[in-house]
């Protein structure tokens, strides 16, 4: 793993990074839709949070599976 610092970084901080990314994207979804939807924009946060976390977490898990197979 010494040759692949990006993979090492993903394995170390991937789960927390996925959560942070999901929260940031949920806040961004609310901020971008606030002018058009008002308080209803808060309804965009949970789906954005769930979908972003699911995709980011699956990426981390794929990297983990690949590194375990190689190592």
CHARMM-style PDB file with segment names, atoms N, HN, CA, C and O in Angstrom:
ATOM      1  N   UNK     1       0.804  -1.199   0.000  1.00  0.00      PROA
ATOM      2  CA  UNK     1       0.000   0.000   0.000  1.00  0.00      PROA
ATOM      3  C   UNK     1       0.847   1.263   0.000  1.00  0.00      PROA
ATOM      4  O   UNK     1       0.321   2.366  -0.145  1.00  0.00      PROA
ATOM      5  N   UNK     2       2.143   1.108   0.161  1.00  0.00      PROA
ATOM      6  HN  UNK     2       2.571   0.211   0.279  1.00  0.00      PROA
ATOM      7  CA  UNK     2       3.012   2.284   0.174  1.00  0.00      PROA
ATOM      8  C   UNK     2       3.035   2.989  -1.176  1.00  0.00      PROA
ATOM      9  O   UNK     2       3.294   4.190  -1.248  1.00  0.00      PROA
ATOM     10  N   UNK     3       2.767   2.248  -2.242  1.00  0.00      PROA
ATOM     11  HN  UNK     3       2.557   1.272  -2.183  1.00  0.00      PROA
ATOM     12  CA  UNK     3       2.794   2.844  -3.579  1.00  0.00      PROA
ATOM     13  C   UNK     3       1.498   3.571  -3.907  1.00  0.00      PROA
ATOM     14  O   UNK     3       1.444   4.306  -4.893  1.00  0.00      PROA
ATOM     15  N   UNK     4       0.466   3.385  -3.115  1.00  0.00      PROA
ATOM     16  HN  UNK     4       0.510   2.788  -2.314  1.00  0.00      PROA
ATOM     17  CA  UNK     4      -0.841   3.957  -3.416  1.00  0.00      PROA
ATOM     18  C   UNK     4      -1.364   4.793  -2.243  1.00  0.00      PROA
ATOM     19  O   UNK     4      -2.226   4.335  -1.493  1.00  0.00      PROA
ATOM     20  N   UNK     5      -0.854   5.996  -2.086  1.00  0.00      PROA
ATOM     21  HN  UNK     5      -0.154   6.368  -2.696  1.00  0.00      PROA
ATOM     22  CA  UNK     5      -1.277   6.817  -0.944  1.00  0.00      PROA
ATOM     23  C   UNK     5      -2.749   7.231  -1.004  1.00  0.00      PROA
ATOM     24  O   UNK     5      -3.372   7.435   0.037  1.00  0.00      PROA
ATOM     25  N   UNK     6      -3.303   7.354  -2.192  1.00  0.00      PROA
ATOM     26  HN  UNK     6      -2.797   7.188  -3.038  1.00  0.00      PROA
ATOM     27  CA  UNK     6      -4.714   7.748  -2.293  1.00  0.00      PROA
ATOM     28  C   UNK     6      -5.621   6.645  -1.756  1.00  0.00      PROA
ATOM     29  O   UNK     6      -6.612   6.917  -1.078  1.00  0.00      PROA
ATOM     30  N   UNK     7      -5.269   5.396  -2.066  1.00  0.00      PROA
ATOM     31  HN  UNK     7      -4.463   5.175  -2.616  1.00  0.00      PROA
ATOM     32  CA  UNK     7      -6.057   4.283  -1.543  1.00  0.00      PROA
ATOM     33  C   UNK     7      -5.937   4.186  -0.031  1.00  0.00      PROA
ATOM     34  O   UNK     7      -6.919   3.909   0.657  1.00  0.00      PROA
ATOM     35  N   UNK     8      -4.751   4.412   0.481  1.00  0.00      PROA
ATOM     36  HN  UNK     8      -3.953   4.637  -0.078  1.00  0.00      PROA
ATOM     37  CA  UNK     8      -4.546   4.404   1.926  1.00  0.00      PROA
ATOM     38  C   UNK     8      -5.374   5.501   2.596  1.00  0.00      PROA
ATOM     39  O   UNK     8      -5.950   5.295   3.663  1.00  0.00      PROA
ATOM     40  N   UNK     9      -5.422   6.660   1.957  1.00  0.00      PROA
ATOM     41  HN  UNK     9      -4.953   6.827   1.090  1.00  0.00      PROA
ATOM     42  CA  UNK     9      -6.218   7.772   2.486  1.00  0.00      PROA
ATOM     43  C   UNK     9      -7.710   7.441   2.476  1.00  0.00      PROA
ATOM     44  O   UNK     9      -8.422   7.749   3.431  1.00  0.00      PROA
ATOM     45  N   UNK    10      -8.179   6.818   1.403  1.00  0.00      PROA
ATOM     46  HN  UNK    10      -7.600   6.568   0.626  1.00  0.00      PROA
ATOM     47  CA  UNK    10      -9.590   6.428   1.311  1.00  0.00      PROA
ATOM     48  C   UNK    10      -9.921   5.389   2.372  1.00  0.00      PROA
ATOM     49  O   UNK    10     -10.981   5.458   2.994  1.00  0.00      PROA
ATOM     50  N   UNK    11      -9.036   4.437   2.585  1.00  0.00      PROA
ATOM     51  HN  UNK    11      -8.175   4.381   2.080  1.00  0.00      PROA
ATOM     52  CA  UNK    11      -9.294   3.415   3.593  1.00  0.00      PROA
ATOM     53  C   UNK    11      -9.304   3.987   5.009  1.00  0.00      PROA
ATOM     54  O   UNK    11     -10.076   3.545   5.860  1.00  0.00      PROA
ATOM     55  N   UNK    12      -8.453   4.961   5.249  1.00  0.00      PROA
ATOM     56  HN  UNK    12      -7.827   5.320   4.557  1.00  0.00      PROA
ATOM     57  CA  UNK    12      -8.360   5.525   6.595  1.00  0.00      PROA
ATOM     58  C   UNK    12      -9.505   6.476   6.908  1.00  0.00      PROA
ATOM     59  O   UNK    12     -10.091   6.401   7.988  1.00  0.00      PROA
ATOM     60  N   UNK    13      -9.833   7.371   5.977  1.00  0.00      PROA
ATOM     61  HN  UNK    13      -9.357   7.432   5.099  1.00  0.00      PROA
ATOM     62  CA  UNK    13     -10.811   8.414   6.257  1.00  0.00      PROA
ATOM     63  C   UNK    13     -12.092   8.286   5.437  1.00  0.00      PROA
ATOM     64  O   UNK    13     -12.914   9.202   5.431  1.00  0.00      PROA
ATOM     65  N   UNK    14     -12.267   7.177   4.757  1.00  0.00      PROA
ATOM     66  HN  UNK    14     -11.599   6.433   4.763  1.00  0.00      PROA
ATOM     67  CA  UNK    14     -13.390   7.036   3.840  1.00  0.00      PROA
ATOM     68  C   UNK    14     -14.754   7.081   4.494  1.00  0.00      PROA
ATOM     69  O   UNK    14     -15.650   7.766   4.000  1.00  0.00      PROA
ATOM     70  N   UNK    15     -14.931   6.374   5.585  1.00  0.00      PROA
ATOM     71  HN  UNK    15     -14.203   5.818   5.986  1.00  0.00      PROA
ATOM     72  CA  UNK    15     -16.249   6.333   6.231  1.00  0.00      PROA
ATOM     73  C   UNK    15     -16.638   7.704   6.779  1.00  0.00      PROA
ATOM     74  O   UNK    15     -17.760   8.165   6.568  1.00  0.00      PROA
ATOM     75  N   UNK    16     -15.731   8.337   7.465  1.00  0.00      PROA
ATOM     76  HN  UNK    16     -14.820   7.962   7.636  1.00  0.00      PROA
ATOM     77  CA  UNK    16     -15.999   9.680   7.982  1.00  0.00      PROA
ATOM     78  C   UNK    16     -16.144  10.695   6.867  1.00  0.00      PROA
ATOM     79  O   UNK    16     -16.982  11.595   6.933  1.00  0.00      PROA
ATOM     80  N   UNK    17     -15.326  10.543   5.848  1.00  0.00      PROA
ATOM     81  HN  UNK    17     -14.646   9.811   5.794  1.00  0.00      PROA
ATOM     82  CA  UNK    17     -15.406  11.438   4.698  1.00  0.00      PROA
ATOM     83  C   UNK    17     -16.722  11.313   3.964  1.00  0.00      PROA
ATOM     84  O   UNK    17     -17.260  12.305   3.475  1.00  0.00      PROA
ATOM     85  N   UNK    18     -17.243  10.103   3.883  1.00  0.00      PROA
ATOM     86  HN  UNK    18     -16.806   9.296   4.281  1.00  0.00      PROA
ATOM     87  CA  UNK    18     -18.545   9.883   3.242  1.00  0.00      PROA
ATOM     88  C   UNK    18     -19.644  10.598   4.017  1.00  0.00      PROA
ATOM     89  O   UNK    18     -20.537  11.201   3.423  1.00  0.00      PROA
ATOM     90  N   UNK    19     -19.577  10.531   5.336  1.00  0.00      PROA
ATOM     91  HN  UNK    19     -18.851  10.042   5.819  1.00  0.00      PROA
ATOM     92  CA  UNK    19     -20.582  11.196   6.167  1.00  0.00      PROA
ATOM     93  C   UNK    19     -20.489  12.712   6.035  1.00  0.00      PROA
ATOM     94  O   UNK    19     -21.509  13.391   5.920  1.00  0.00      PROA
ATOM     95  N   UNK    20     -19.282  13.237   6.052  1.00  0.00      PROA
ATOM     96  HN  UNK    20     -18.453  12.686   6.146  1.00  0.00      PROA
ATOM     97  CA  UNK    20     -19.093  14.686   5.914  1.00  0.00      PROA
ATOM     98  C   UNK    20     -19.567  15.160   4.542  1.00  0.00      PROA
ATOM     99  O   UNK    20     -20.240  16.185   4.432  1.00  0.00      PROA
ATOM    100  N   UNK    21     -19.216  14.417   3.504  1.00  0.00      PROA
ATOM    101  HN  UNK    21     -18.669  13.584   3.593  1.00  0.00      PROA
ATOM    102  CA  UNK    21     -19.645  14.766   2.157  1.00  0.00      PROA
ATOM    103  C   UNK    21     -21.170  14.749   2.047  1.00  0.00      PROA
ATOM    104  O   UNK    21     -21.752  15.627   1.410  1.00  0.00      PROA
ATOM    105  N   UNK    22     -21.810  13.774   2.652  1.00  0.00      PROA
ATOM    106  HN  UNK    22     -21.337  13.061   3.169  1.00  0.00      PROA
ATOM    107  CA  UNK    22     -23.269  13.673   2.601  1.00  0.00      PROA
ATOM    108  C   UNK    22     -23.925  14.860   3.297  1.00  0.00      PROA
ATOM    109  O   UNK    22     -24.896  15.419   2.785  1.00  0.00      PROA
ATOM    110  N   UNK    23     -23.410  15.245   4.446  1.00  0.00      PROA
ATOM    111  HN  UNK    23     -22.621  14.791   4.861  1.00  0.00      PROA
ATOM    112  CA  UNK    23     -23.976  16.398   5.167  1.00  0.00      PROA
ATOM    113  C   UNK    23     -23.779  17.672   4.367  1.00  0.00      PROA
ATOM    114  O   UNK    23     -24.699  18.482   4.255  1.00  0.00      PROA
ATOM    115  N   UNK    24     -22.584  17.859   3.805  1.00  0.00      PROA
ATOM    116  HN  UNK    24     -21.836  17.201   3.895  1.00  0.00      PROA
ATOM    117  CA  UNK    24     -22.326  19.068   3.016  1.00  0.00      PROA
ATOM    118  C   UNK    24     -23.231  19.146   1.791  1.00  0.00      PROA
ATOM    119  O   UNK    24     -23.733  20.217   1.451  1.00  0.00      PROA
ATOM    120  N   UNK    25     -23.435  18.023   1.139  1.00  0.00      PROA
ATOM    121  HN  UNK    25     -23.027  17.153   1.415  1.00  0.00      PROA
ATOM    122  CA  UNK    25     -24.296  18.025  -0.040  1.00  0.00      PROA
ATOM    123  C   UNK    25     -25.761  18.256   0.336  1.00  0.00      PROA
ATOM    124  O   UNK    25     -26.497  18.898  -0.414  1.00  0.00      PROA
ATOM    125  N   UNK    26     -26.185  17.746   1.475  1.00  0.00      PROA
ATOM    126  HN  UNK    26     -25.587  17.225   2.084  1.00  0.00      PROA
ATOM    127  CA  UNK    26     -27.553  17.995   1.938  1.00  0.00      PROA
ATOM    128  C   UNK    26     -27.757  19.483   2.241  1.00  0.00      PROA
ATOM    129  O   UNK    26     -28.792  20.054   1.898  1.00  0.00      PROA
ATOM    130  N   UNK    27     -26.780  20.096   2.876  1.00  0.00      PROA
ATOM    131  HN  UNK    27     -25.940  19.632   3.155  1.00  0.00      PROA
ATOM    132  CA  UNK    27     -26.858  21.536   3.148  1.00  0.00      PROA
ATOM    133  C   UNK    27     -26.866  22.314   1.842  1.00  0.00      PROA
ATOM    134  O   UNK    27     -27.605  23.290   1.706  1.00  0.00      PROA
ATOM    135  N   UNK    28     -26.058  21.897   0.886  1.00  0.00      PROA
ATOM    136  HN  UNK    28     -25.458  21.104   0.996  1.00  0.00      PROA
ATOM    137  CA  UNK    28     -26.030  22.556  -0.422  1.00  0.00      PROA
ATOM    138  C   UNK    28     -27.368  22.416  -1.142  1.00  0.00      PROA
ATOM    139  O   UNK    28     -27.831  23.364  -1.777  1.00  0.00      PROA
ATOM    140  N   UNK    29     -27.988  21.248  -1.048  1.00  0.00      PROA
ATOM    141  HN  UNK    29     -27.612  20.478  -0.532  1.00  0.00      PROA
ATOM    142  CA  UNK    29     -29.292  21.037  -1.685  1.00  0.00      PROA
ATOM    143  C   UNK    29     -30.335  21.978  -1.099  1.00  0.00      PROA
ATOM    144  O   UNK    29     -31.146  22.547  -1.831  1.00  0.00      PROA
ATOM    145  N   UNK    30     -30.316  22.141   0.211  1.00  0.00      PROA
ATOM    146  HN  UNK    30     -29.657  21.679   0.805  1.00  0.00      PROA
ATOM    147  CA  UNK    30     -31.262  23.064   0.853  1.00  0.00      PROA
ATOM    148  C   UNK    30     -30.956  24.498   0.445  1.00  0.00      PROA
ATOM    149  O   UNK    30     -31.868  25.262   0.132  1.00  0.00      PROA
ATOM    150  N   UNK    31     -29.678  24.867   0.444  1.00  0.00      PROA
ATOM    151  HN  UNK    31     -28.937  24.246   0.698  1.00  0.00      PROA
ATOM    152  CA  UNK    31     -29.308  26.243   0.105  1.00  0.00      PROA
ATOM    153  C   UNK    31     -29.699  26.597  -1.328  1.00  0.00      PROA
ATOM    154  O   UNK    31     -30.170  27.703  -1.593  1.00  0.00      PROA
ATOM    155  N   UNK    32     -29.505  25.659  -2.248  1.00  0.00      PROA
ATOM    156  HN  UNK    32     -29.122  24.760  -2.034  1.00  0.00      PROA
ATOM    157  CA  UNK    32     -29.824  25.947  -3.643  1.00  0.00      PROA
ATOM    158  C   UNK    32     -31.323  25.969  -3.919  1.00  0.00      PROA
ATOM    159  O   UNK    32     -31.774  26.673  -4.823  1.00  0.00      PROA
ATOM    160  N   UNK    33     -32.085  25.220  -3.165  1.00  0.00      PROA
ATOM    161  HN  UNK    33     -31.718  24.648  -2.431  1.00  0.00      PROA
ATOM    162  CA  UNK    33     -33.526  25.176  -3.420  1.00  0.00      PROA
ATOM    163  C   UNK    33     -34.337  26.079  -2.494  1.00  0.00      PROA
ATOM    164  O   UNK    33     -35.563  26.122  -2.596  1.00  0.00      PROA
ATOM    165  N   UNK    34     -33.679  26.791  -1.604  1.00  0.00      PROA
ATOM    166  HN  UNK    34     -32.684  26.756  -1.521  1.00  0.00      PROA
ATOM    167  CA  UNK    34     -34.388  27.619  -0.627  1.00  0.00      PROA
ATOM    168  C   UNK    34     -35.198  28.740  -1.279  1.00  0.00      PROA
ATOM    169  O   UNK    34     -36.341  28.977  -0.886  1.00  0.00      PROA
ATOM    170  N   UNK    35     -34.626  29.432  -2.268  1.00  0.00      PROA
ATOM    171  HN  UNK    35     -33.698  29.239  -2.587  1.00  0.00      PROA
ATOM    172  CA  UNK    35     -35.332  30.548  -2.902  1.00  0.00      PROA
ATOM    173  C   UNK    35     -36.614  30.107  -3.595  1.00  0.00      PROA
ATOM    174  O   UNK    35     -37.614  30.823  -3.568  1.00  0.00      PROA
ATOM    175  N   UNK    36     -36.588  28.960  -4.198  1.00  0.00      PROA
ATOM    176  HN  UNK    36     -35.775  28.378  -4.220  1.00  0.00      PROA
ATOM    177  CA  UNK    36     -37.763  28.495  -4.919  1.00  0.00      PROA
ATOM    178  C   UNK    36     -38.783  27.790  -4.059  1.00  0.00      PROA
ATOM    179  O   UNK    36     -39.981  27.866  -4.329  1.00  0.00      PROA
ATOM    180  N   UNK    37     -38.323  27.097  -3.014  1.00  0.00      PROA
ATOM    181  HN  UNK    37     -37.350  27.035  -2.794  1.00  0.00      PROA
ATOM    182  CA  UNK    37     -39.233  26.266  -2.240  1.00  0.00      PROA
ATOM    183  C   UNK    37     -39.527  26.775  -0.833  1.00  0.00      PROA
ATOM    184  O   UNK    37     -40.528  26.384  -0.231  1.00  0.00      PROA
ATOM    185  N   UNK    38     -38.677  27.631  -0.308  1.00  0.00      PROA
ATOM    186  HN  UNK    38     -37.864  27.948  -0.796  1.00  0.00      PROA
ATOM    187  CA  UNK    38     -38.866  28.108   1.062  1.00  0.00      PROA
ATOM    188  C   UNK    38     -38.618  26.976   2.049  1.00  0.00      PROA
ATOM    189  O   UNK    38     -37.658  26.217   1.918  1.00  0.00      PROA
ATOM    190  N   UNK    39     -39.500  26.878   3.038  1.00  0.00      PROA
ATOM    191  HN  UNK    39     -40.280  27.495   3.145  1.00  0.00      PROA
ATOM    192  CA  UNK    39     -39.345  25.852   4.074  1.00  0.00      PROA
ATOM    193  C   UNK    39     -39.463  24.439   3.512  1.00  0.00      PROA
ATOM    194  O   UNK    39     -38.942  23.497   4.109  1.00  0.00      PROA
ATOM    195  N   UNK    40     -40.126  24.276   2.398  1.00  0.00      PROA
ATOM    196  HN  UNK    40     -40.549  25.041   1.913  1.00  0.00      PROA
ATOM    197  CA  UNK    40     -40.231  22.948   1.785  1.00  0.00      PROA
ATOM    198  C   UNK    40     -38.870  22.453   1.285  1.00  0.00      PROA
ATOM    199  O   UNK    40     -38.700  21.266   1.010  1.00  0.00      PROA
ATOM    200  N   UNK    41     -37.911  23.360   1.170  1.00  0.00      PROA
ATOM    201  HN  UNK    41     -38.048  24.325   1.393  1.00  0.00      PROA
ATOM    202  CA  UNK    41     -36.560  22.971   0.739  1.00  0.00      PROA
ATOM    203  C   UNK    41     -35.919  22.010   1.734  1.00  0.00      PROA
ATOM    204  O   UNK    41     -35.023  21.243   1.381  1.00  0.00      PROA
ATOM    205  N   UNK    42     -36.384  22.059   2.977  1.00  0.00      PROA
ATOM    206  HN  UNK    42     -37.112  22.682   3.264  1.00  0.00      PROA
ATOM    207  CA  UNK    42     -35.835  21.136   3.972  1.00  0.00      PROA
ATOM    208  C   UNK    42     -36.160  19.687   3.645  1.00  0.00      PROA
ATOM    209  O   UNK    42     -35.502  18.772   4.141  1.00  0.00      PROA
ATOM    210  N   UNK    43     -37.163  19.477   2.818  1.00  0.00      PROA
ATOM    211  HN  UNK    43     -37.697  20.219   2.415  1.00  0.00      PROA
ATOM    212  CA  UNK    43     -37.507  18.119   2.408  1.00  0.00      PROA
ATOM    213  C   UNK    43     -36.492  17.539   1.427  1.00  0.00      PROA
ATOM    214  O   UNK    43     -36.462  16.326   1.219  1.00  0.00      PROA
ATOM    215  N   UNK    44     -35.666  18.384   0.823  1.00  0.00      PROA
ATOM    216  HN  UNK    44     -35.691  19.370   0.992  1.00  0.00      PROA
ATOM    217  CA  UNK    44     -34.644  17.899  -0.103  1.00  0.00      PROA
ATOM    218  C   UNK    44     -33.415  17.354   0.620  1.00  0.00      PROA
ATOM    219  O   UNK    44     -32.623  16.617   0.033  1.00  0.00      PROA
ATOM    220  N   UNK    45     -33.257  17.713   1.890  1.00  0.00      PROA
ATOM    221  HN  UNK    45     -33.901  18.311   2.367  1.00  0.00      PROA
ATOM    222  CA  UNK    45     -32.054  17.308   2.625  1.00  0.00      PROA
ATOM    223  C   UNK    45     -31.964  15.803   2.881  1.00  0.00      PROA
ATOM    224  O   UNK    45     -30.924  15.215   2.583  1.00  0.00      PROA
ATOM    225  N   UNK    46     -32.994  15.151   3.415  1.00  0.00      PROA
ATOM    226  HN  UNK    46     -33.839  15.629   3.656  1.00  0.00      PROA
ATOM    227  CA  UNK    46     -32.841  13.713   3.698  1.00  0.00      PROA
ATOM    228  C   UNK    46     -32.538  12.849   2.466  1.00  0.00      PROA
ATOM    229  O   UNK    46     -31.660  11.989   2.539  1.00  0.00      PROA
ATOM    230  N   UNK    47     -33.233  13.047   1.337  1.00  0.00      PROA
ATOM    231  HN  UNK    47     -33.946  13.745   1.277  1.00  0.00      PROA
ATOM    232  CA  UNK    47     -32.853  12.230   0.174  1.00  0.00      PROA
ATOM    233  C   UNK    47     -31.430  12.523  -0.315  1.00  0.00      PROA
ATOM    234  O   UNK    47     -30.704  11.603  -0.690  1.00  0.00      PROA
ATOM    235  N   UNK    48     -31.036  13.783  -0.313  1.00  0.00      PROA
ATOM    236  HN  UNK    48     -31.626  14.531  -0.008  1.00  0.00      PROA
ATOM    237  CA  UNK    48     -29.673  14.123  -0.739  1.00  0.00      PROA
ATOM    238  C   UNK    48     -28.653  13.500   0.201  1.00  0.00      PROA
ATOM    239  O   UNK    48     -27.616  13.007  -0.243  1.00  0.00      PROA
ATOM    240  N   UNK    49     -28.940  13.519   1.479  1.00  0.00      PROA
ATOM    241  HN  UNK    49     -29.782  13.919   1.839  1.00  0.00      PROA
ATOM    242  CA  UNK    49     -28.050  12.934   2.468  1.00  0.00      PROA
ATOM    243  C   UNK    49     -27.928  11.423   2.266  1.00  0.00      PROA
ATOM    244  O   UNK    49     -26.823  10.882   2.250  1.00  0.00      PROA
ATOM    245  N   UNK    50     -29.050  10.758   2.114  1.00  0.00      PROA
ATOM    246  HN  UNK    50     -29.948  11.198   2.127  1.00  0.00      PROA
ATOM    247  CA  UNK    50     -29.051   9.303   1.983  1.00  0.00      PROA
ATOM    248  C   UNK    50     -28.363   8.834   0.701  1.00  0.00      PROA
ATOM    249  O   UNK    50     -27.551   7.909   0.733  1.00  0.00      PROA
ATOM    250  N   UNK    51     -28.685   9.463  -0.410  1.00  0.00      PROA
ATOM    251  HN  UNK    51     -29.345  10.214  -0.436  1.00  0.00      PROA
ATOM    252  CA  UNK    51     -28.111   9.041  -1.690  1.00  0.00      PROA
ATOM    253  C   UNK    51     -26.612   9.307  -1.728  1.00  0.00      PROA
ATOM    254  O   UNK    51     -25.844   8.460  -2.182  1.00  0.00      PROA
ATOM    255  N   UNK    52     -26.197  10.461  -1.262  1.00  0.00      PROA
ATOM    256  HN  UNK    52     -26.822  11.149  -0.893  1.00  0.00      PROA
ATOM    257  CA  UNK    52     -24.771  10.790  -1.262  1.00  0.00      PROA
ATOM    258  C   UNK    52     -23.998   9.843  -0.358  1.00  0.00      PROA
ATOM    259  O   UNK    52     -22.932   9.358  -0.736  1.00  0.00      PROA
ATOM    260  N   UNK    53     -24.523   9.576   0.828  1.00  0.00      PROA
ATOM    261  HN  UNK    53     -25.390   9.970   1.135  1.00  0.00      PROA
ATOM    262  CA  UNK    53     -23.827   8.662   1.738  1.00  0.00      PROA
ATOM    263  C   UNK    53     -23.749   7.253   1.147  1.00  0.00      PROA
ATOM    264  O   UNK    53     -22.725   6.580   1.263  1.00  0.00      PROA
ATOM    265  N   UNK    54     -24.822   6.818   0.521  1.00  0.00      PROA
ATOM    266  HN  UNK    54     -25.654   7.365   0.426  1.00  0.00      PROA
ATOM    267  CA  UNK    54     -24.840   5.486  -0.079  1.00  0.00      PROA
ATOM    268  C   UNK    54     -23.774   5.354  -1.164  1.00  0.00      PROA
ATOM    269  O   UNK    54     -23.029   4.374  -1.182  1.00  0.00      PROA
ATOM    270  N   UNK    55     -23.695   6.329  -2.066  1.00  0.00      PROA
ATOM    271  HN  UNK    55     -24.300   7.125  -2.051  1.00  0.00      PROA
ATOM    272  CA  UNK    55     -22.709   6.264  -3.136  1.00  0.00      PROA
ATOM    273  C   UNK    55     -21.281   6.377  -2.615  1.00  0.00      PROA
ATOM    274  O   UNK    55     -20.404   5.627  -3.043  1.00  0.00      PROA
ATOM    275  N   UNK    56     -21.043   7.300  -1.701  1.00  0.00      PROA
ATOM    276  HN  UNK    56     -21.755   7.909  -1.353  1.00  0.00      PROA
ATOM    277  CA  UNK    56     -19.691   7.483  -1.174  1.00  0.00      PROA
ATOM    278  C   UNK    56     -19.257   6.263  -0.370  1.00  0.00      PROA
ATOM    279  O   UNK    56     -18.113   5.823  -0.488  1.00  0.00      PROA
ATOM    280  N   UNK    57     -20.138   5.720   0.433  1.00  0.00      PROA
ATOM    281  HN  UNK    57     -21.067   6.077   0.529  1.00  0.00      PROA
ATOM    282  CA  UNK    57     -19.820   4.540   1.243  1.00  0.00      PROA
ATOM    283  C   UNK    57     -19.576   3.321   0.354  1.00  0.00      PROA
ATOM    284  O   UNK    57     -18.698   2.509   0.647  1.00  0.00      PROA
ATOM    285  N   UNK    58     -20.333   3.188  -0.716  1.00  0.00      PROA
ATOM    286  HN  UNK    58     -21.046   3.847  -0.955  1.00  0.00      PROA
ATOM    287  CA  UNK    58     -20.113   2.048  -1.611  1.00  0.00      PROA
ATOM    288  C   UNK    58     -18.755   2.167  -2.308  1.00  0.00      PROA
ATOM    289  O   UNK    58     -18.096   1.156  -2.551  1.00  0.00      PROA
ATOM    290  N   UNK    59     -18.338   3.375  -2.625  1.00  0.00      PROA
ATOM    291  HN  UNK    59     -18.873   4.196  -2.428  1.00  0.00      PROA
ATOM    292  CA  UNK    59     -17.018   3.576  -3.228  1.00  0.00      PROA
ATOM    293  C   UNK    59     -15.926   3.150  -2.249  1.00  0.00      PROA
ATOM    294  O   UNK    59     -14.966   2.483  -2.636  1.00  0.00      PROA
ATOM    295  N   UNK    60     -16.070   3.532  -0.998  1.00  0.00      PROA
ATOM    296  HN  UNK    60     -16.850   4.074  -0.683  1.00  0.00      PROA
ATOM    297  CA  UNK    60     -15.093   3.152   0.026  1.00  0.00      PROA
ATOM    298  C   UNK    60     -15.054   1.634   0.180  1.00  0.00      PROA
ATOM    299  O   UNK    60     -13.978   1.053   0.314  1.00  0.00      PROA
ATOM    300  N   UNK    61     -16.205   0.998   0.163  1.00  0.00      PROA
ATOM    301  HN  UNK    61     -17.080   1.470   0.054  1.00  0.00      PROA
ATOM    302  CA  UNK    61     -16.252  -0.453   0.309  1.00  0.00      PROA
ATOM    303  C   UNK    61     -15.633  -1.165  -0.900  1.00  0.00      PROA
ATOM    304  O   UNK    61     -14.984  -2.199  -0.741  1.00  0.00      PROA
ATOM    305  N   UNK    62     -15.827  -0.627  -2.084  1.00  0.00      PROA
ATOM    306  HN  UNK    62     -16.354   0.213  -2.213  1.00  0.00      PROA
ATOM    307  CA  UNK    62     -15.200  -1.222  -3.271  1.00  0.00      PROA
ATOM    308  C   UNK    62     -13.680  -1.112  -3.184  1.00  0.00      PROA
ATOM    309  O   UNK    62     -12.970  -2.064  -3.508  1.00  0.00      PROA
ATOM    310  N   UNK    63     -13.181   0.035  -2.750  1.00  0.00      PROA
ATOM    311  HN  UNK    63     -13.758   0.809  -2.486  1.00  0.00      PROA
ATOM    312  CA  UNK    63     -11.736   0.204  -2.579  1.00  0.00      PROA
ATOM    313  C   UNK    63     -11.216  -0.773  -1.531  1.00  0.00      PROA
ATOM    314  O   UNK    63     -10.144  -1.355  -1.700  1.00  0.00      PROA
ATOM    315  N   UNK    64     -11.966  -0.952  -0.458  1.00  0.00      PROA
ATOM    316  HN  UNK    64     -12.836  -0.479  -0.321  1.00  0.00      PROA
ATOM    317  CA  UNK    64     -11.556  -1.877   0.588  1.00  0.00      PROA
ATOM    318  C   UNK    64     -11.502  -3.324   0.066  1.00  0.00      PROA
ATOM    319  O   UNK    64     -10.556  -4.056   0.358  1.00  0.00      PROA
ATOM    320  N   UNK    65     -12.493  -3.719  -0.686  1.00  0.00      PROA
ATOM    321  HN  UNK    65     -13.261  -3.125  -0.924  1.00  0.00      PROA
ATOM    322  CA  UNK    65     -12.507  -5.072  -1.248  1.00  0.00      PROA
ATOM    323  C   UNK    65     -11.329  -5.284  -2.192  1.00  0.00      PROA
ATOM    324  O   UNK    65     -10.666  -6.320  -2.137  1.00  0.00      PROA
ATOM    325  N   UNK    66     -11.069  -4.312  -3.052  1.00  0.00      PROA
ATOM    326  HN  UNK    66     -11.608  -3.471  -3.096  1.00  0.00      PROA
ATOM    327  CA  UNK    66      -9.958  -4.430  -4.002  1.00  0.00      PROA
ATOM    328  C   UNK    66      -8.624  -4.514  -3.285  1.00  0.00      PROA
ATOM    329  O   UNK    66      -7.786  -5.345  -3.633  1.00  0.00      PROA
ATOM    330  N   UNK    67      -8.416  -3.663  -2.288  1.00  0.00      PROA
ATOM    331  HN  UNK    67      -9.097  -2.988  -2.005  1.00  0.00      PROA
ATOM    332  CA  UNK    67      -7.131  -3.696  -1.571  1.00  0.00      PROA
ATOM    333  C   UNK    67      -6.969  -4.984  -0.789  1.00  0.00      PROA
ATOM    334  O   UNK    67      -5.850  -5.480  -0.660  1.00  0.00      PROA
ATOM    335  N   UNK    68      -8.054  -5.544  -0.261  1.00  0.00      PROA
ATOM    336  HN  UNK    68      -8.963  -5.141  -0.366  1.00  0.00      PROA
ATOM    337  CA  UNK    68      -7.929  -6.821   0.459  1.00  0.00      PROA
ATOM    338  C   UNK    68      -7.618  -7.961  -0.502  1.00  0.00      PROA
ATOM    339  O   UNK    68      -6.908  -8.899  -0.139  1.00  0.00      PROA
ATOM    340  N   UNK    69      -8.136  -7.893  -1.713  1.00  0.00      PROA
ATOM    341  HN  UNK    69      -8.713  -7.132  -2.008  1.00  0.00      PROA
ATOM    342  CA  UNK    69      -7.852  -8.947  -2.689  1.00  0.00      PROA
ATOM    343  C   UNK    69      -6.409  -8.865  -3.177  1.00  0.00      PROA
ATOM    344  O   UNK    69      -5.782  -9.895  -3.425  1.00  0.00      PROA
ATOM    345  N   UNK    70      -5.889  -7.677  -3.312  1.00  0.00      PROA
ATOM    346  HN  UNK    70      -6.399  -6.841  -3.110  1.00  0.00      PROA
ATOM    347  CA  UNK    70      -4.521  -7.487  -3.796  1.00  0.00      PROA
ATOM    348  C   UNK    70      -3.518  -7.793  -2.708  1.00  0.00      PROA
ATOM    349  O   UNK    70      -2.440  -8.325  -2.973  1.00  0.00      PROA
ATOM    350  N   UNK    71      -3.869  -7.462  -1.503  1.00  0.00      PROA
ATOM    351  HN  UNK    71      -4.745  -7.030  -1.287  1.00  0.00      PROA
ATOM    352  CA  UNK    71      -2.923  -7.605  -0.388  1.00  0.00      PROA
ATOM    353  C   UNK    71      -2.937  -8.969   0.114  1.00  0.00      PROA
ATOM    354  OT1 UNK    71      -2.208  -9.288   1.053  1.00  0.00      PROA
TER     355      UNK     71
END
